[in-house]
Amino acid sequence: MTLKKSYDPALLSPGLRSRHVDNSNGLEMHVLEAGFETSGRPAVLLLHGFPELAYSWRKVIPVLADAGYYVIAPDLRGYGRTIGWGPVTYDDPLDQFRLLNAVRDTVGLLQACELREVAAVVGHDYGSSVAAWSALVRPEMFRTCVLMSAPFDGPPELSHVIETLPNTSTPDIHKTLAALKRPRKHYHWYYSTRPANADMTDCPEGIHAFLRAYYHHKSADWKSNKPHRLKAWRADQLALMPTYYIMDLDETMPEAVAKEMPDANEISSNSWLTDDELAVYTAEYTRNGFQGGLNWYRRGTLDFDTSELQTFAGRTIDQPSCFISGSSDWGVYQRPNAAERMNGTSCTDMRGVHLIDGAGHWVQQEQPEETCRVLLDFLKDASE
């Protein structure tokens, strides 16, 4: 169950505030914020991914606030201490989990914070999609756009007409993955299955150990993360990615990442995600489960809101934008050619693509200082 309660201040850096905000779209959004003491500051909105929280920005918020910004990071719909979306089950309607409804959530949040615009909307992982769509739909509110770890390659074309329909000229990717010598499956479609939530919430090792292994496996700490461009959306190419993306056919996600569980010395020496910090995630996902976040994957694999998004076919993000990720992050390449289409096509004023050394998928947690430097340089450049 969700919890309308602020974080213990001991969990947060000085100057950070935890509170709830009515976004006029059915949610009491839990936010972390800083820089609120001084009115008139330019604002920055930070949107997290899966399986994360507003807390994922804990090292970024104070730096941006110290640089003169009012910084807001919400728990998004389906996550954390935001109230009004659930708890949900697999059989509940998916209607609230539409990308344009996520945009409505951000617009309502800004209005509740008495903001007519933000200097930047910054999104990581799933939050990158929300940031991109917010910038595309409401450019006058979202003056710049920063995408992290998940490239945006534009709205679906009207000719998309649902790719899940049988097409004899294109082999079904799931059949060809399953037919490989080492049978595989795509994690998006696994996350869309009924058992996925229970697999993670009820895994034998417990949620804390599962999340530790998951974060480790997708970070630069796992030295086998050596991402590169893939030639095509084809089974033999997708199978080059690690098993947290292209899973073994008969495994759950906890089983996949448990094979790469860091040892006790690696855990104790982890400065970017201490065990006390990980415990914040563990508490939230123990209370809520994962289904709220998983429903965003389901909307994608089911083409749930494709026809609605096609309204914006051909539209581009024309305000200044940039892309940030870790140099060890496979997320940049998991959709072949998406990054290339983003840079100059779906985002027409892309000011930079930054792959930060020493970071994997969790770039703002693994390398917060360099992430903040890039963000502040971009904001300065975009304002000139």
C-alpha positions as CSV (number, residue, x, y, z in Angstrom):
1,M,0.0,0.0,0.0
2,T,1.1,3.6,-0.7
3,L,2.1,5.7,2.2
4,K,1.3,9.4,2.7
5,K,4.3,10.2,4.9
6,S,7.4,12.3,4.4
7,Y,10.8,10.7,4.5
8,D,12.7,10.8,7.7
9,P,15.0,13.9,7.3
10,A,17.9,11.7,8.4
11,L,17.6,10.0,4.9
12,L,18.1,13.3,3.1
13,S,20.8,15.9,2.6
14,P,20.4,19.2,4.3
15,G,18.1,21.5,2.4
16,L,16.0,18.7,0.8
17,R,12.3,18.5,1.6
18,S,9.9,15.6,1.3
19,R,6.2,16.4,0.9
20,H,3.0,15.5,-1.0
21,V,1.5,17.7,-3.8
22,D,-2.0,17.3,-5.3
23,N,-1.5,17.2,-9.1
24,S,-5.2,17.6,-10.0
25,N,-5.0,14.3,-11.9
26,G,-5.9,11.9,-9.1
27,L,-2.5,11.8,-7.4
28,E,-1.0,13.1,-4.3
29,M,2.5,13.1,-5.6
30,H,5.4,12.6,-3.2
31,V,8.2,14.9,-4.1
32,L,11.7,15.6,-3.0
33,E,12.7,19.2,-3.6
34,A,15.3,21.8,-2.8
35,G,15.8,25.5,-3.6
36,F,12.3,26.3,-2.6
37,E,13.2,28.9,0.0
38,T,13.9,31.5,-2.7
39,S,11.1,32.5,-5.0
40,G,11.7,33.2,-8.7
41,R,14.4,30.6,-9.3
42,P,14.3,28.7,-12.6
43,A,13.0,25.2,-12.0
44,V,14.3,21.8,-13.0
45,L,12.0,18.7,-13.0
46,L,13.7,15.3,-12.5
47,L,11.9,12.1,-13.5
48,H,13.1,8.7,-12.4
49,G,13.0,5.3,-14.0
50,F,12.5,1.6,-13.1
51,P,13.0,0.2,-10.4
52,E,13.8,3.6,-8.9
53,L,12.3,6.5,-7.0
54,A,12.6,10.3,-6.6
55,Y,15.3,9.2,-4.1
56,S,17.4,8.2,-7.1
57,W,18.2,12.0,-7.6
58,R,19.3,12.5,-4.0
59,K,22.9,13.4,-5.0
60,V,21.8,15.6,-7.9
61,I,19.1,17.7,-6.3
62,P,21.4,19.6,-3.8
63,V,24.0,20.4,-6.4
64,L,21.5,21.9,-8.8
65,A,19.9,23.8,-5.9
66,D,23.2,25.2,-4.9
67,A,23.7,26.4,-8.5
68,G,20.5,28.5,-8.2
69,Y,17.7,26.2,-9.3
70,Y,14.4,25.1,-7.7
71,V,14.6,21.4,-8.1
72,I,11.6,19.0,-8.0
73,A,11.8,15.2,-8.2
74,P,8.5,13.2,-7.8
75,D,7.7,9.6,-7.3
76,L,6.0,8.9,-10.6
77,R,2.6,7.2,-11.0
78,G,3.1,3.6,-10.0
79,Y,5.9,4.3,-7.6
80,G,7.0,5.0,-4.1
81,R,4.9,7.3,-1.8
82,T,2.8,8.9,-4.5
83,I,-0.9,8.2,-3.7
84,G,-3.9,7.7,-5.9
85,W,-2.7,5.1,-8.5
86,G,-3.1,1.9,-6.5
87,P,-2.1,-0.5,-5.3
88,V,-2.9,-2.2,-8.6
89,T,-3.1,-5.9,-9.7
90,Y,-2.4,-7.4,-13.0
91,D,-6.1,-7.6,-13.8
92,D,-6.8,-3.9,-13.1
93,P,-7.5,-1.6,-16.1
94,L,-4.4,-0.1,-17.7
95,D,-6.0,3.2,-18.7
96,Q,-4.2,5.3,-16.2
97,F,-0.8,4.0,-17.5
98,R,-0.8,6.0,-20.7
99,L,2.1,8.2,-21.7
100,L,-0.1,11.2,-22.2
101,N,-1.5,10.7,-18.7
102,A,2.0,10.7,-17.4
103,V,2.5,14.1,-19.2
104,R,-0.7,15.2,-17.5
105,D,0.8,14.2,-14.2
106,T,3.8,16.4,-14.8
107,V,1.8,19.4,-16.0
108,G,-0.5,19.2,-12.9
109,L,2.5,18.9,-10.6
110,L,4.1,22.0,-12.0
111,Q,0.9,24.0,-11.8
112,A,0.4,22.9,-8.2
113,C,4.0,24.2,-7.5
114,E,2.9,27.5,-9.1
115,L,5.2,27.1,-12.0
116,R,4.3,28.0,-15.6
117,E,7.5,26.5,-17.0
118,V,10.7,24.7,-16.1
119,A,14.2,25.5,-17.4
120,A,14.6,21.7,-18.0
121,V,12.8,18.4,-17.7
122,V,15.3,15.7,-17.1
123,G,14.3,12.0,-17.4
124,H,16.2,8.8,-16.7
125,D,15.2,5.3,-18.0
126,Y,11.4,5.2,-18.1
127,G,11.4,8.8,-17.0
128,S,13.2,9.7,-20.2
129,S,10.0,8.8,-22.1
130,V,7.9,11.0,-19.9
131,A,10.4,13.8,-20.2
132,A,10.5,13.5,-24.0
133,W,6.7,13.4,-24.4
134,S,6.3,16.3,-21.9
135,A,8.7,18.4,-24.0
136,L,7.1,17.3,-27.3
137,V,3.5,18.0,-26.2
138,R,4.1,21.2,-24.1
139,P,7.2,22.9,-25.4
140,E,6.2,26.2,-23.8
141,M,6.3,24.6,-20.4
142,F,9.4,22.4,-20.8
143,R,12.0,24.8,-22.1
144,T,14.7,22.3,-22.5
145,C,14.9,18.5,-22.4
146,V,17.5,16.1,-21.0
147,L,17.2,12.4,-21.7
148,M,19.2,9.9,-19.8
149,S,20.0,6.2,-20.6
150,A,16.9,5.8,-22.9
151,P,17.0,7.5,-26.3
152,F,13.8,8.9,-27.8
153,D,13.3,8.3,-31.5
154,G,10.0,10.1,-32.0
155,P,6.3,9.5,-32.0
156,P,5.0,6.4,-33.7
157,E,4.3,7.0,-37.4
158,L,0.7,6.7,-38.7
159,S,1.9,3.8,-40.9
160,H,3.0,1.9,-37.7
161,V,-0.5,0.1,-37.7
162,I,0.3,-2.3,-35.0
163,E,3.4,-4.3,-35.4
164,T,2.0,-7.1,-33.3
165,L,-0.3,-8.1,-36.1
166,P,1.0,-11.2,-38.1
167,N,3.4,-10.3,-40.8
168,T,4.7,-13.2,-42.9
169,S,7.6,-11.1,-44.2
170,T,9.0,-10.3,-40.8
171,P,9.9,-13.2,-38.4
172,D,8.4,-12.8,-35.0
173,I,11.2,-11.6,-32.7
174,H,10.0,-13.7,-29.8
175,K,9.9,-16.9,-31.8
176,T,13.3,-16.3,-33.2
177,L,14.7,-15.5,-29.7
178,A,13.2,-18.6,-28.3
179,A,14.6,-20.7,-31.2
180,L,18.2,-19.6,-30.6
181,K,20.7,-22.3,-29.6
182,R,20.6,-20.6,-26.2
183,P,16.8,-19.8,-26.0
184,R,16.2,-16.2,-24.9
185,K,13.4,-13.7,-24.3
186,H,13.1,-9.9,-24.2
187,Y,12.8,-8.4,-20.7
188,H,10.1,-5.9,-21.8
189,W,7.8,-8.9,-22.6
190,Y,8.8,-10.7,-19.5
191,Y,7.9,-7.7,-17.4
192,S,4.5,-7.7,-19.1
193,T,3.7,-11.2,-17.9
194,R,1.4,-12.0,-15.0
195,P,4.1,-13.7,-12.9
196,A,6.7,-11.0,-13.1
197,N,5.6,-9.0,-10.1
198,A,5.4,-12.1,-7.8
199,D,8.7,-13.3,-9.2
200,M,10.3,-10.2,-7.8
201,T,8.3,-9.5,-4.6
202,D,8.4,-13.2,-3.5
203,C,11.9,-14.2,-4.7
204,P,13.6,-16.6,-2.2
205,E,16.6,-14.2,-1.6
206,G,14.2,-11.3,-0.8
207,I,13.7,-7.9,-2.4
208,H,16.8,-6.3,-0.9
209,A,19.2,-8.9,-2.3
210,F,17.3,-8.9,-5.6
211,L,17.7,-5.2,-6.0
212,R,21.3,-5.3,-4.9
213,A,22.1,-7.8,-7.7
214,Y,19.9,-5.9,-10.2
215,Y,21.6,-2.6,-9.6
216,H,25.0,-4.2,-9.6
217,H,24.5,-6.1,-12.9
218,K,23.5,-3.0,-14.8
219,S,26.2,-0.8,-13.4
220,A,29.8,-0.1,-14.3
221,D,30.8,-2.3,-11.4
222,W,29.9,-5.3,-13.5
223,K,32.9,-5.3,-15.7
224,S,31.4,-7.3,-18.5
225,N,29.1,-4.4,-19.4
226,K,30.8,-3.4,-22.7
227,P,28.0,-2.0,-24.8
228,H,28.2,-1.3,-28.5
229,R,25.8,-0.6,-31.4
230,L,23.6,-3.4,-32.7
231,K,23.1,-3.9,-36.4
232,A,19.3,-4.6,-36.4
233,W,16.3,-5.6,-34.3
234,R,17.1,-9.2,-34.9
235,A,17.4,-12.2,-32.5
236,D,21.1,-12.8,-33.1
237,Q,21.9,-9.2,-32.5
238,L,19.7,-8.7,-29.4
239,A,21.2,-11.8,-27.9
240,L,24.5,-10.0,-27.7
241,M,23.1,-8.0,-24.7
242,P,23.4,-9.2,-21.1
243,T,20.7,-11.3,-19.6
244,Y,19.1,-8.4,-17.7
245,Y,17.9,-7.3,-21.1
246,I,17.7,-10.5,-23.2
247,M,16.9,-13.1,-20.6
248,D,17.4,-16.9,-20.7
249,L,14.0,-18.2,-21.7
250,D,13.3,-20.3,-18.6
251,E,14.5,-17.8,-16.0
252,T,12.9,-15.0,-13.9
253,M,14.6,-11.7,-13.5
254,P,15.8,-12.5,-9.9
255,E,17.3,-15.7,-11.2
256,A,19.0,-13.9,-14.0
257,V,20.7,-11.3,-11.9
258,A,21.4,-13.5,-8.9
259,K,24.2,-15.1,-10.9
260,E,26.1,-11.8,-10.7
261,M,25.4,-11.0,-7.1
262,P,28.3,-8.9,-5.7
263,D,30.3,-10.3,-2.8
264,A,30.3,-8.9,0.7
265,N,33.5,-6.8,0.0
266,E,32.0,-5.3,-3.2
267,I,28.8,-4.4,-1.3
268,S,30.6,-2.8,1.6
269,S,32.8,-0.8,-0.7
270,N,29.9,0.5,-2.9
271,S,29.9,4.2,-2.3
272,W,27.2,5.1,-4.9
273,L,24.6,2.8,-3.4
274,T,25.2,2.0,0.3
275,D,23.2,-0.7,2.0
276,D,21.3,2.0,4.0
277,E,20.4,3.8,0.7
278,L,19.4,0.5,-0.9
279,A,17.1,-0.1,2.1
280,V,15.0,2.9,1.1
281,Y,14.2,1.2,-2.2
282,T,13.6,-2.1,-0.5
283,A,11.1,-0.5,1.9
284,E,9.1,1.1,-0.9
285,Y,9.0,-2.0,-3.2
286,T,8.2,-4.2,-0.2
287,R,5.2,-2.1,0.5
288,N,4.0,-1.5,-3.1
289,G,5.3,-4.4,-5.1
290,F,6.5,-3.8,-8.6
291,Q,3.2,-3.9,-10.6
292,G,2.8,-0.2,-10.8
293,G,6.1,0.2,-12.6
294,L,5.6,-3.0,-14.6
295,N,2.4,-1.6,-16.0
296,W,4.4,1.0,-18.0
297,Y,6.2,-1.9,-19.8
298,R,2.8,-3.5,-20.5
299,R,1.5,-0.3,-22.1
300,G,4.4,-0.5,-24.5
301,T,4.3,-4.2,-25.4
302,L,0.5,-4.1,-25.8
303,D,0.6,-1.0,-28.0
304,F,-2.0,0.2,-25.5
305,D,-1.8,3.9,-26.4
306,T,-0.2,3.8,-29.8
307,S,-3.1,5.2,-31.7
308,E,-3.3,8.1,-29.2
309,L,0.4,8.8,-29.6
310,Q,0.1,8.7,-33.4
311,T,-1.7,12.0,-33.1
312,F,1.8,13.5,-32.8
313,A,3.3,11.6,-35.8
314,G,6.1,13.7,-37.4
315,R,6.3,16.1,-34.5
316,T,9.8,16.8,-33.1
317,I,11.4,18.1,-29.9
318,D,12.7,21.4,-31.1
319,Q,13.9,23.1,-27.9
320,P,17.5,22.5,-26.8
321,S,18.1,19.0,-25.6
322,C,20.9,16.7,-24.7
323,F,21.5,13.0,-23.9
324,I,23.4,11.6,-20.9
325,S,24.3,8.0,-20.1
326,G,27.0,5.9,-18.7
327,S,29.7,4.6,-21.1
328,S,28.9,1.1,-19.7
329,D,25.2,1.4,-20.3
330,W,23.6,-1.0,-22.7
331,G,20.4,1.1,-22.5
332,V,21.9,3.4,-25.2
333,Y,21.9,0.6,-27.8
334,Q,19.1,-1.8,-26.8
335,R,16.8,-0.4,-29.5
336,P,19.0,-0.4,-32.6
337,N,19.4,3.0,-34.3
338,A,17.2,4.8,-31.8
339,A,20.1,6.9,-30.5
340,E,21.0,7.9,-34.1
341,R,17.4,8.9,-34.9
342,M,17.2,10.9,-31.7
343,N,20.3,12.9,-32.4
344,G,19.1,15.5,-34.9
345,T,15.9,13.9,-36.2
346,S,13.4,13.4,-33.3
347,C,15.4,16.0,-31.3
348,T,16.3,18.8,-33.8
349,D,18.5,20.9,-31.4
350,M,20.6,18.2,-29.7
351,R,23.4,20.0,-28.0
352,G,25.4,17.0,-26.9
353,V,25.5,13.2,-26.4
354,H,27.5,12.5,-23.2
355,L,28.6,8.9,-22.3
356,I,30.1,9.2,-18.8
357,D,33.0,7.0,-17.8
358,G,32.7,4.9,-14.7
359,A,28.9,4.7,-15.0
360,G,26.5,2.1,-16.2
361,H,22.7,2.4,-16.3
362,W,22.4,4.3,-13.1
363,V,24.5,7.3,-14.2
364,Q,23.1,9.9,-11.9
365,Q,23.8,7.6,-8.9
366,E,27.1,6.1,-10.0
367,Q,28.7,9.4,-11.2
368,P,26.6,12.3,-9.7
369,E,29.4,14.9,-9.9
370,E,30.0,14.5,-13.6
371,T,26.3,14.1,-14.3
372,C,25.7,17.5,-12.5
373,R,28.6,19.1,-14.4
374,V,27.1,18.1,-17.7
375,L,23.6,19.2,-16.7
376,L,24.8,22.6,-15.5
377,D,26.9,23.2,-18.6
378,F,23.9,22.3,-20.7
379,L,21.6,24.6,-18.8
380,K,24.1,27.5,-19.1
381,D,24.5,26.9,-22.8
382,A,20.7,26.6,-23.4
383,S,20.1,29.9,-21.6
384,E,22.6,32.0,-23.6
